[in-house]
Amino acid sequence: MPETSSFSADLALIRDLAQEAGALALRYFGKDPQVWMKEGQSPVTEADYAVDTFLKEKLLAARPDYGWLSEETADDKSRIARDRTFVVDPIDGTRGFIQGSKQWCVSIAIIENNRPIVGVLECPALQETFDASLGAGGRCNGQGIQAERMTKDRPISVAASRKLGSDLDTQLDKTFQVSPFIPSLAYRIAMVADGRLHMALARPSAKDWDLAAADIIVREAGGMLSDISGDTLLYNCADVRHGTLVAGHKGQEQETLDLARRAMNNPNG
């Protein structure tokens, strides 16, 4: 395993550049940026492309031996052979960004041996910066954060995709309190990391760039992120897609998985 000082240097690099990238994205926020539709009818804006170009140039100039995987860059899979790989979502929550929601972020992680070793979520419209490195805890704006345990005296707060959240809201009993829709999946997981949510759920379709930074942040904050079977997520593989996902408190992993299965197995879920 690399030295902790190596993690620190990489974390400082991505944190500084994430803040610059967030400032760049803010120049477009609320300014009616140009929008295109990608395959699958997923939107991308000129802000996404500008941030992607900026980060690819700066990060690879600083670490030329690292691989590169980004939502907005064609994947040539050369990254798989690299010891470390940047995994980037220039703007996680692009639909919300377009609609004026502040719940979007620049997501940067570094992967080694298929797992994140450092991660940053820069949320400039909210003035929040989440970061973590392996073994050093999770933070928001430099302060330690902690995932919240579920207790019997309050409802279980849960966030999900728009359709799933709507179905949960109408079908589940008062055990659950469904959060209003949060456009960024990474930010939903960060809200589990800092205790504002007990659980975050996601149907299949999330990619490495949606998850890698949030994964290490929630885990370092005492939380968990896994697929619905409880398996740890692996990154920088040939296939970057993931299945049904759940985030929650690490100390209540089995209970969280059982509740997630109950919610996701709802006939209208």
Secondary structure per residue as TSV (DSSP state, phi and psi in degrees):
chain	resnum	aa	ss	phi	psi
A	1	M	-	360.0	137.9
A	2	P	-	-63.3	159.2
A	3	E	-	-66.0	149.0
A	4	T	H	-58.9	-33.9
A	5	S	H	-60.5	-31.0
A	6	S	H	-66.7	-40.3
A	7	F	H	-61.2	-43.7
A	8	S	H	-61.0	-42.7
A	9	A	H	-65.7	-42.3
A	10	D	H	-67.5	-39.2
A	11	L	H	-63.9	-44.0
A	12	A	H	-60.3	-40.2
A	13	L	H	-61.7	-52.3
A	14	I	H	-72.7	-30.0
A	15	R	H	-66.0	-45.5
A	16	D	H	-63.8	-44.0
A	17	L	H	-74.1	-29.7
A	18	A	H	-64.0	-38.6
A	19	Q	H	-65.6	-41.1
A	20	E	H	-64.7	-40.7
A	21	A	H	-65.6	-38.0
A	22	G	H	-63.1	-40.9
A	23	A	H	-64.0	-37.8
A	24	L	H	-64.0	-45.5
A	25	A	H	-62.2	-35.9
A	26	L	H	-62.3	-25.7
A	27	R	T	-63.8	-24.9
A	28	Y	T	-98.1	-19.4
A	29	F	T	-67.3	127.0
A	30	G	T	74.8	11.4
A	31	K	S	-114.0	20.8
A	32	D	-	55.5	58.3
A	33	P	-	-65.3	156.6
A	34	Q	-	-67.3	140.4
A	35	V	E	-128.1	138.5
A	36	W	E	-123.5	158.9
A	37	M	E	-106.7	126.8
A	38	K	-	-88.5	179.3
A	39	E	T	-57.8	142.0
A	40	G	T	81.2	9.6
A	41	Q	S	59.3	38.7
A	42	S	-	-96.7	129.0
A	43	P	E	-80.4	150.9
A	44	V	E	-138.9	141.5
A	45	T	E	-113.9	169.1
A	46	E	H	-62.4	-25.7
A	47	A	H	-67.5	-42.6
A	48	D	H	-56.4	-47.5
A	49	Y	H	-66.9	-39.2
A	50	A	H	-64.9	-43.8
A	51	V	H	-67.1	-41.6
A	52	D	H	-60.2	-46.0
A	53	T	H	-62.0	-44.4
A	54	F	H	-60.6	-49.7
A	55	L	H	-68.7	-40.1
A	56	K	H	-61.4	-43.9
A	57	E	H	-64.0	-48.5
A	58	K	H	-72.3	-43.5
A	59	L	H	-69.4	-44.1
A	60	L	H	-74.1	-24.4
A	61	A	H	-67.4	-36.5
A	62	A	H	-78.6	-31.7
A	63	R	-	-134.6	72.9
A	64	P	T	-65.8	-17.2
A	65	D	T	-90.4	-0.1
A	66	Y	S	-86.8	153.1
A	67	G	E	-80.7	173.8
A	68	W	E	-139.5	127.3
A	69	L	E	-138.0	120.9
A	70	S	E	-141.5	150.1
A	71	E	T	-59.4	-32.6
A	72	E	T	-105.2	15.9
A	73	T	S	-123.0	134.1
A	74	A	-	-57.9	134.4
A	75	D	-	-93.6	115.0
A	76	D	-	-96.3	1.3
A	77	K	S	65.3	6.7
A	78	S	G	-64.0	-22.0
A	79	R	G	-57.6	-30.6
A	80	I	G	-62.3	-30.6
A	81	A	G	-84.7	-6.5
A	82	R	S	-84.0	148.5
A	83	D	S	-67.0	-38.4
A	84	R	E	-131.3	146.4
A	85	T	E	-138.3	133.1
A	86	F	E	-75.0	133.8
A	87	V	E	-122.0	118.8
A	88	V	E	-130.5	134.6
A	89	D	E	-117.4	108.3
A	90	P	E	-55.8	-42.1
A	91	I	E	-141.2	107.2
A	92	D	E	-87.4	119.9
A	93	G	T	101.6	39.3
A	94	T	H	-60.2	-39.8
A	95	R	H	-59.9	-43.4
A	96	G	H	-64.3	-41.1
A	97	F	H	-54.9	-47.1
A	98	I	H	-63.1	-38.5
A	99	Q	H	-84.3	-3.3
A	100	G	T	94.6	5.6
A	101	S	-	-70.0	143.6
A	102	K	S	-85.3	-6.1
A	103	Q	-	-88.1	68.9
A	104	W	-	-138.0	161.6
A	105	C	E	-154.1	157.7
A	106	V	E	-89.5	125.0
A	107	S	E	-116.5	123.3
A	108	I	E	-135.1	130.0
A	109	A	E	-134.6	160.3
A	110	I	E	-119.4	129.3
A	111	I	E	-106.0	136.5
A	112	E	E	-138.4	131.9
A	113	N	T	52.9	40.7
A	114	N	T	69.9	13.0
A	115	R	E	-134.4	149.8
A	116	P	E	-72.8	137.6
A	117	I	E	-108.1	-24.0
A	118	V	E	-145.1	155.0
A	119	G	E	-158.7	148.7
A	120	V	E	-138.1	136.0
A	121	L	E	-118.2	111.8
A	122	E	E	-100.5	118.2
A	123	C	E	-117.3	78.2
A	124	P	T	-67.7	-33.0
A	125	A	T	-68.4	-22.9
A	126	L	T	-101.2	-4.8
A	127	Q	T	56.4	45.9
A	128	E	E	-126.8	136.7
A	129	T	E	-128.3	113.9
A	130	F	E	-97.1	139.2
A	131	D	E	-152.5	159.3
A	132	A	E	-161.7	151.5
A	133	S	E	-133.7	157.0
A	134	L	T	-59.0	121.4
A	135	G	T	82.9	2.1
A	136	A	S	-114.0	3.7
A	137	G	-	86.8	165.3
A	138	G	E	-102.6	150.3
A	139	R	E	-139.7	154.6
A	140	C	E	-130.2	122.4
A	141	N	T	51.7	38.9
A	142	G	T	84.3	-5.8
A	143	Q	E	-103.8	140.9
A	144	G	E	-62.0	143.3
A	145	I	-	-123.6	160.6
A	146	Q	-	-145.3	131.6
A	147	A	-	-64.6	150.6
A	148	E	-	-99.7	131.2
A	149	R	-	-73.4	145.6
A	150	M	-	-75.5	141.3
A	151	T	-	-132.1	162.0
A	152	K	T	-76.9	-13.6
A	153	D	T	-92.8	5.9
A	154	R	S	-149.1	151.7
A	155	P	-	-62.7	156.8
A	156	I	E	-85.3	114.3
A	157	S	E	-82.1	128.9
A	158	V	E	-137.8	144.0
A	159	A	E	-125.9	149.0
A	160	A	-	-151.6	-177.9
A	161	S	-	-62.6	167.6
A	162	R	H	-59.3	-50.8
A	163	K	H	-66.8	-47.2
A	164	L	H	-62.8	-42.9
A	165	G	H	-60.4	-40.0
A	166	S	H	-64.4	-42.8
A	167	D	H	-65.1	-42.5
A	168	L	H	-61.8	-40.8
A	169	D	H	-62.4	-33.8
A	170	T	H	-92.1	-18.9
A	171	Q	H	-109.6	-30.2
A	172	L	S	-83.0	156.2
A	173	D	-	-82.9	-174.0
A	174	K	T	-70.8	-2.5
A	175	T	T	-59.3	-30.9
A	176	F	E	-109.3	145.4
A	177	Q	E	-121.1	108.0
A	178	V	E	-84.3	126.7
A	179	S	-	-72.5	148.5
A	180	P	-	-54.7	152.5
A	181	F	-	-57.4	133.1
A	182	I	-	-113.4	113.6
A	183	P	S	-60.9	-34.1
A	184	S	-	-94.3	120.0
A	185	L	H	-63.2	-41.0
A	186	A	H	-59.1	-39.7
A	187	Y	H	-70.5	-35.2
A	188	R	H	-58.2	-44.4
A	189	I	H	-67.4	-37.7
A	190	A	H	-62.0	-33.2
A	191	M	H	-70.4	-25.1
A	192	V	H	-71.4	-41.0
A	193	A	H	-61.0	-37.5
A	194	D	T	-98.1	8.9
A	195	G	T	87.7	3.7
A	196	R	S	-76.9	-23.4
A	197	L	-	-126.8	148.5
A	198	H	S	-83.8	-34.2
A	199	M	E	-143.7	150.3
A	200	A	E	-132.3	136.8
A	201	L	E	-122.5	150.8
A	202	A	E	-148.4	132.3
A	203	R	-	-71.0	162.6
A	204	P	T	-56.6	141.4
A	205	S	T	142.7	-18.1
A	206	A	-	-65.5	147.8
A	207	K	B	-114.4	170.3
A	208	D	H	-49.6	-45.7
A	209	W	H	-67.1	-22.9
A	210	D	H	-73.5	-23.1
A	211	L	H	-121.2	-32.1
A	212	A	H	-58.7	-48.3
A	213	A	H	-66.5	-44.0
A	214	A	H	-63.2	-33.4
A	215	D	H	-58.9	-53.0
A	216	I	H	-70.0	-31.4
A	217	I	H	-65.5	-47.1
A	218	V	H	-69.1	-37.2
A	219	R	H	-67.8	-40.6
A	220	E	H	-71.3	-17.0
A	221	A	T	-92.8	11.4
A	222	G	T	88.3	16.7
A	223	G	E	-107.5	-171.0
A	224	M	E	-143.0	151.7
A	225	L	E	-140.6	123.9
A	226	S	E	-150.6	174.7
A	227	D	E	-79.5	175.0
A	228	I	T	-66.9	-15.8
A	229	S	T	-86.2	-8.0
A	230	G	-	94.0	5.8
A	231	D	-	-80.0	140.0
A	232	T	B	-65.3	141.5
A	233	L	-	-79.5	139.6
A	234	L	-	-112.3	139.5
A	235	Y	-	-120.9	166.2
A	236	N	S	60.2	36.0
A	237	C	S	-95.1	176.2
A	238	A	S	-61.9	-41.3
A	239	D	-	-99.9	119.2
A	240	V	-	-96.6	7.0
A	241	R	B	-85.7	151.1
A	242	H	-	-128.6	159.4
A	243	G	-	-89.8	-151.6
A	244	T	S	-65.8	133.1
A	245	L	E	-124.9	153.0
A	246	V	E	-143.7	137.5
A	247	A	E	-119.8	145.2
A	248	G	E	-170.6	-158.7
A	249	H	E	-84.6	131.5
A	250	K	G	-61.7	-36.4
A	251	G	G	-71.1	-10.8
A	252	Q	G	-123.7	36.5
A	253	E	H	-58.3	-49.2
A	254	Q	H	-66.1	-41.4
A	255	E	H	-62.6	-41.1
A	256	T	H	-63.3	-44.3
A	257	L	H	-63.6	-40.6
A	258	D	H	-63.3	-42.7
A	259	L	H	-66.4	-39.3
A	260	A	H	-63.8	-42.8
A	261	R	H	-63.2	-40.0
A	262	R	H	-60.5	-44.3
A	263	A	H	-68.9	-45.0
A	264	M	H	-75.8	-20.1
A	265	N	T	-84.7	-1.9
A	266	N	S	-54.2	133.2
A	267	P	T	-57.9	-25.7
A	268	N	T	-102.6	10.1
A	269	G	-	-81.2	360.0
